[in-house]
């Protein structure tokens, strides 16, 4: 189909039309007109569109293909895994920021780790070379300096211990490093030991350019929300958790409406599910309010085994909990795991939105990533 030079519509009308179209259909307009094509590459429009669609979250699943799942509409799309991931045996860590995914990848041949930034929607990948090495014990953050939205940075926290990479196993000095895409380089910002640690199952979340994790003190029992500000390049304790969490409980962190945190908690004894939310993270004092409180005999157990994926979730615009669930099958000899996306309403009604199939725990074909919540975007992978 031939494209025209200019649309008959004013550019502000074109922009308003595009802002009402789901991202999956936007790229079709690149062939319509050069003026439309230019708009979809304009940074101002890209970030305006992204902020308008913060609530349109999806789940991504990666195994033999890349699946983008919209649990609200019960729809999914699929695409090939990027060729850049051909030698990747596993994506063991993923952090989302503005539709970009930071992936820690385990190399299939060398068993060492590599780091990539990937936009699944645009099918673009950039590999990030290490300052020294990457480790399975690393924790990562992904954000930006608030002075300029598209100046992205990465954070690496290394606690000094390497256990599983045989060639470099041992004890090292703890490191905190920042990678700046603008300079394409790493630098050390602090080489002292932290007196707190990130909760290993926690999937950290990036909100408004800053990073947030569930963390605990190394010598005290309190659990709290720890943040990293990419503008000032400093750590800050945000607030304590609003509940006590024992070893049987499940807690998962997510974002809400693009400017708040939400925290899901399931009791290991009663199976009751609560969701707590913060006020705006830009406020001087951040505190929690109970947002959803669900008790029902139909509630699924969100995390049944340490070998299964820790739950990932988000809250849709109707205040339903959309949660990625992995559950072992009932057959004793079956190593398969049933994978599904469930909707849990405020009234405790549980509905399976999408059956995402099965995966074998003992197979080499276990998905690279079984389920992760993110927002598709037109943001280009930083060069």
C-alpha positions in Angstrom: 0.0 0.0 0.0 1.5 3.3 -1.0 1.8 6.0 1.6 1.0 9.7 1.2 3.3 12.5 2.0 0.9 14.4 4.3 -2.5 13.7 5.9 -5.4 15.9 5.2 -6.0 16.1 9.0 -4.2 18.6 11.3 -1.4 17.0 13.3 -3.1 17.7 16.6 -6.2 15.7 15.4 -4.0 12.9 14.3 -2.3 12.8 17.7 -5.7 12.7 19.5 -6.8 9.8 17.2 -3.5 7.9 17.9 -3.9 8.4 21.7 -7.2 6.4 21.6 -5.7 3.4 19.7 -4.3 0.4 21.6 -0.5 0.1 21.0 -0.9 -3.3 19.2 -2.6 -1.5 16.3 -0.6 1.7 16.3 2.3 0.4 14.2 -0.2 -0.4 11.3 -0.5 3.4 10.8 3.2 3.7 9.9 2.3 2.7 6.3 -0.6 5.1 6.1 1.2 8.4 5.8 4.8 9.7 6.3 3.4 12.3 8.7 1.8 9.5 10.9 5.1 7.6 10.7 7.0 10.6 11.9 4.6 11.1 14.8 5.1 7.5 16.1 8.8 8.2 16.3 8.4 11.6 18.0 9.7 11.3 21.6 7.2 13.8 22.9 4.3 11.7 21.5 5.8 8.4 22.6 5.9 9.4 26.2 2.6 11.2 26.1 1.0 8.0 24.8 2.9 5.8 27.3 1.6 7.9 30.3 -2.0 7.7 29.0 -1.8 3.9 28.7 -0.1 3.1 32.0 -3.1 1.1 33.0 -3.1 -1.2 30.0 -0.7 -3.7 31.4 0.0 -7.1 29.9 1.7 -10.3 30.9 4.6 -11.6 28.9 5.6 -15.2 28.7 8.7 -16.5 26.9 9.3 -20.1 26.0 9.6 -21.2 22.4 7.8 -18.0 21.4 7.1 -14.6 22.9 3.5 -14.4 24.1 1.9 -11.0 25.1 -1.3 -11.7 27.0 -4.0 -9.2 27.7 -6.0 -10.8 30.5 -8.7 -8.1 30.6 -9.8 -8.8 27.1 -8.7 -12.5 27.2 -6.5 -12.0 24.2 -3.0 -12.9 23.3 -0.5 -12.3 20.5 2.7 -14.2 19.7 6.0 -13.5 17.9 9.3 -15.3 17.5 12.0 -15.0 20.1 14.6 -12.5 18.9 17.7 -14.1 17.3 19.8 -12.3 19.8 18.5 -14.8 22.4 19.4 -18.0 20.4 22.1 -19.0 22.9 20.2 -18.0 26.0 19.3 -20.9 28.3 17.3 -18.9 30.8 16.2 -15.3 31.6 16.5 -15.4 35.4 15.8 -11.7 36.2 13.6 -9.2 34.5 12.9 -5.5 35.4 10.4 -3.3 33.5 10.7 0.4 32.8 8.7 2.3 30.2 8.0 -0.8 28.0 11.7 -1.8 28.1 12.8 -5.0 29.8 16.1 -5.4 31.5 17.0 -9.2 31.2 19.7 -11.1 33.0 20.4 -14.0 30.6 22.2 -17.2 31.3 24.4 -18.3 28.3 23.6 -21.8 27.1 27.3 -22.7 26.3 29.5 -20.9 28.8 26.8 -20.9 31.7 27.9 -17.3 32.4 25.5 -14.3 32.6 24.8 -11.5 30.1 22.6 -8.4 30.4 20.2 -7.2 27.7 17.7 -4.4 27.3 14.7 -5.5 25.1 11.6 -3.9 23.8 9.4 -7.0 23.0 6.9 -4.8 21.1 9.5 -3.3 18.8 11.6 -6.5 18.7 14.8 -4.6 19.6 17.6 -5.9 21.8 20.8 -4.2 23.1 23.5 -6.2 25.0 25.2 -4.4 27.9 28.8 -5.3 28.4 29.8 -5.7 32.1 32.5 -3.7 33.9 33.9 -7.0 35.2 31.3 -9.8 35.3 27.6 -10.5 36.1 26.5 -12.9 38.8 23.4 -14.9 39.8 23.5 -13.0 43.1 23.1 -9.6 41.4 20.1 -7.4 41.9 19.2 -4.8 39.3 17.3 -1.6 39.0 16.2 0.3 35.8 15.2 3.9 35.7 16.0 7.4 34.5 17.1 10.9 35.6 14.0 13.0 36.0 15.8 15.9 34.3 15.5 14.0 31.0 13.0 11.1 30.6 14.9 9.2 27.9 18.3 9.2 29.7 18.0 5.7 31.1 20.3 4.2 33.7 20.8 0.7 35.2 21.8 -0.2 38.8 23.7 -3.3 39.8 23.9 -4.4 43.4 26.5 -7.2 44.0 26.8 -8.6 47.5 30.3 -10.1 47.0 29.5 -13.8 46.9 29.5 -16.0 43.9 28.5 -19.6 44.4 27.4 -21.2 41.1 29.8 -19.8 38.4 32.7 -22.2 38.8 35.3 -20.2 37.0 34.8 -17.1 39.2 33.3 -18.6 42.3 34.5 -17.1 45.6 34.2 -13.9 47.7 34.7 -10.4 46.3 34.2 -6.9 47.4 30.6 -5.9 47.3 29.8 -3.4 44.6 27.2 -0.9 43.6 27.4 0.1 39.9 25.5 2.4 37.6 25.4 2.0 33.9 24.6 5.2 31.9 23.3 4.6 28.4 24.3 8.1 27.4 28.0 7.4 28.0 27.7 3.6 27.4 29.7 2.9 30.5 29.6 1.5 34.1 30.9 3.3 37.1 31.1 2.4 40.8 29.0 4.7 43.1 29.6 2.9 46.3 31.8 0.0 47.4 30.7 -0.5 51.0 28.4 -3.2 52.4 24.8 -2.4 52.7 23.1 -3.1 56.1 20.0 -4.3 54.3 19.2 -6.9 51.7 16.6 -7.2 49.0 14.1 -10.0 49.5 15.2 -12.6 46.8 11.7 -13.6 45.5 10.7 -9.9 45.1 10.3 -8.5 41.6 11.4 -4.9 42.0 9.4 -2.3 40.2 10.3 0.9 38.5 8.0 3.9 39.0 8.5 7.4 37.7 12.1 6.7 37.0 13.0 5.3 40.5 13.4 1.7 41.7 11.6 0.0 44.6 12.1 -3.4 46.3 10.9 -5.3 49.3 13.9 -5.5 51.6 14.9 -6.4 55.2 17.6 -5.5 57.6 20.6 -7.8 57.9 20.5 -7.9 61.7 16.9 -7.0 62.5 13.5 -8.6 61.5 11.7 -5.5 60.1 10.7 -5.6 56.4 10.4 -2.4 54.4 10.3 -0.8 51.0 13.7 0.3 49.8 14.1 2.7 46.9 16.8 4.0 44.6 16.6 7.5 43.2 18.3 7.6 39.8 18.4 11.4 39.8 20.3 11.8 43.0 21.8 8.2 42.8 20.9 7.5 46.4 19.1 4.9 48.4 16.1 5.7 50.6 13.8 3.8 52.9 10.2 4.6 51.8 8.1 2.9 54.5 7.6 -0.3 56.4 5.3 -3.1 55.2 1.8 -2.7 56.5 1.7 -6.3 57.8 3.9 -9.0 59.3 5.0 -11.6 56.8 5.9 -15.1 57.9 7.6 -17.8 55.8 4.3 -19.3 54.7 3.0 -16.0 53.3 3.3 -14.6 49.8 4.0 -11.0 49.1 4.4 -9.3 45.7 5.1 -5.7 44.7 3.6 -3.9 41.8 2.9 -0.4 40.6 -0.5 1.3 40.4 -1.7 3.9 38.0 1.9 4.8 37.1 2.6 6.8 40.3 2.0 4.5 43.3 3.0 1.2 44.7 0.7 -1.7 45.4 1.5 -4.7 47.6 -0.3 -8.1 47.4 -0.3 -10.3 50.5 -1.7 -13.8 50.8 -1.7 -15.5 54.2 -0.2 -19.0 54.1 -2.7 -20.1 56.8 -6.1 -18.6 55.8 -5.4 -18.0 52.0 -6.9 -14.5 52.5 -5.7 -12.0 49.9 -5.1 -8.3 50.7 -3.9 -5.6 48.4 -2.4 -2.4 49.9 -1.6 0.8 48.0 0.5 3.8 48.8 -0.4 7.5 48.2 1.6 9.2 45.5 5.3 8.4 45.7 6.1 12.0 45.1 4.4 12.9 48.4 6.7 13.8 51.4 5.4 11.0 53.5 4.4 7.7 51.9 2.0 5.4 53.7 -0.2 2.4 53.0 -4.0 2.0 52.7 -5.8 -1.3 52.5 -7.4 -1.3 49.0 -8.7 -4.8 48.5 -9.6 -7.5 51.1 -10.8 -10.8 49.8 -11.8 -14.0 51.6 -13.2 -16.9 49.7 -12.9 -20.7 49.6 -12.3 -20.4 45.9 -9.1 -18.3 46.2 -6.1 -20.0 44.5 -2.8 -20.5 46.3 -0.6 -18.0 44.5 2.7 -19.6 45.4 2.7 -23.3 46.2 6.4 -24.2 45.8 9.8 -22.5 45.8 10.5 -24.0 42.4 7.5 -22.2 40.8 7.5 -18.6 39.6 6.8 -16.0 42.2 3.4 -14.4 41.4 3.2 -11.4 39.2 0.1 -9.2 39.2 -1.6 -5.9 38.5 -4.8 -4.1 39.3 -7.0 -3.3 36.4 -9.2 -0.2 36.0 -12.2 -2.0 37.6 -10.1 -2.9 40.6 -9.8 -6.6 39.8 -6.6 -8.4 40.7 -5.1 -9.9 37.5 -2.5 -12.5 38.7 -0.3 -15.0 37.0 -0.6 -18.4 38.6 1.5 -21.5 38.4 0.2 -24.7 40.1 1.5 -28.2 40.1 -0.9 -30.8 38.7 -2.5 -33.3 41.0 -0.9 -36.4 39.4 2.0 -37.7 41.6 4.1 -38.8 38.6 3.5 -35.6 36.6 6.1 -32.9 36.7 4.0 -30.5 34.7 2.9 -27.1 36.0 -0.5 -25.6 34.9 -0.1 -22.0 34.0 -3.0 -19.5 34.0 -4.0 -15.9 34.5 -6.8 -15.5 37.1 -9.0 -12.5 37.8 -10.0 -12.0 41.4 -12.7 -9.5 42.0 -13.3 -7.5 45.2 -16.2 -9.8 46.0 -13.9 -12.8 46.0 -15.1 -14.2 42.6 -12.3 -16.1 40.9 -12.3 -16.5 37.2 -9.7 -18.0 35.0 -9.1 -15.5 32.2 -6.6 -17.4 30.1 -5.2 -20.9 30.2 -1.6 -20.4 29.2 -0.8 -24.1 29.0 1.7 -26.2 30.8 5.5 -26.4 31.4 7.6 -29.3 32.6 9.7 -28.5 35.7 12.3 -31.2 34.7 12.6 -30.2 31.1 15.1 -28.0 29.3 12.1 -26.4 27.7 11.0 -24.6 30.9 10.0 -21.1 29.8 12.7 -18.5 29.9 10.1 -16.3 31.7 6.8 -17.8 32.8 4.9 -14.7 33.6 5.8 -11.0 34.0 3.6 -7.9 34.0 4.6 -5.0 31.8 3.3 -2.2 29.6 4.0 -2.4 25.9 5.4 0.8 24.4 6.9 2.6 21.4 10.0 3.7 23.5 13.1 2.8 21.4 15.9 0.7 23.0 18.6 3.3 24.0 21.6 3.1 21.8 
